Amino acid sequence: MGAMTAPTPPQHEIRALHTDTTVTVYQAYSPSLGLPAARDGRFPPAWKRDRMTWIKPSFLWMMYRCGWGTKEGQETVLAVEITREGFDRALAHAELSHYERGVHPDRAAWQRSLRRAPARVQWDPERDLHLNRLPYRSLQLGLAGDAARRYADEWTVSVRDVTPLAREIHELVRAGRSDEAARLLPAELPYPAPVVPVPHASHRARSGPDGEVLAGD
């Protein structure tokens, strides 16, 4: 008998490194902001609490977004451990980042809901070690207003600089040592989240050429 193939995860499932009380998400910043955050274990005053910030539970999706920490302004990759209470609160009050016929009564209703929502949800194609898209989605969670401030000042438990880890994994992938690289990946397991907004089965969100939903960072 041939080797068994692992089942494909559900199309919309949150997978994350988590404990009983925390969940780890990833962001990438310039060294001038990322290094002080990692040093102090919290975001510095220079971190803009009045703008939307996007957090990613998927390490490999973050690597896709920041080019393994090589893109300008994203050279420092942070693993931010936040409280599950805060993460769940944001998810429970989130809205989809785009209008979805069949999910929302009409575009005006979606816009009203979006204006009230402290968080917004996007589902982008998950990535493999070579950053190729996979046939299922990964969560991005955008935090604005009070949610962004709480994320920075209340929900954050620790901030770690994982840029060296990103570089080590990338070098192993480039050397063709994918098995070794895979063993260094964070253990991201299905996360038992509250109800999370998901697109309709026929979802056709505005997306880029490789399937990424177009939105801010």
Steps between C-alpha positions, in 0.01 A plus 500: 500500500620852425553767760183660630442861399415745776147637466464854369400740778161670478485796263456750786673386818717691744827318569734649757762437762296527820485407865208489742525876548690648203524493122802603292466728199763644267583845368802650325639848551806711432784441749442846649161385628532122516823480699382725788173305514688170533748647749229638731236233439242762406432747223677835539323838496602539134266212409195673350203403708259705290541299179391155397749222559483150349599193698566155352486170694677324209880517508533401134241752386705763682811375319315537171391852592844621616718291265669319790578839656667646190239755391568863581334602824436135594851387591415414862251216545319494833314219673245675718339288770163646595221393732242264359238715669602800290536298178159339548343836579632647176381201298155506659452864395669479159352562156619375163732751335302482174134497397373149443171443322309225679665580832399866531145624422646769274812714461363781717433258788856365473643853503301588814620183670860563393497852644387363838732200506829534693651220292482362149568155362673395179562148375806472274654188343721319748863445394742208501874509576570628148230766551280342234128534561310210651136405429374633832501835674685675781359767729607861507342709773497878473470695824389863510408760760453361848599148386837624371568688824403200713718274285805719560444591862282232663490175303872466427672251729840481328678613184784294353729570207476187281697644210791258565255209486354629173847526349601152620189340352542693176862386464400138552226530238743656254744216566234242418476383862124540529454226761741677735332833430156358573613375840585857603155639416276607788245232592184661364192298594129565439388779729162464675380848415153648548284554195716670236373674184565288192421563133223323314602174331504683165728773639680699233667779696704765325841341494848530359654275235599235754174490689582744781210722598603858442513700823731699717765367737 
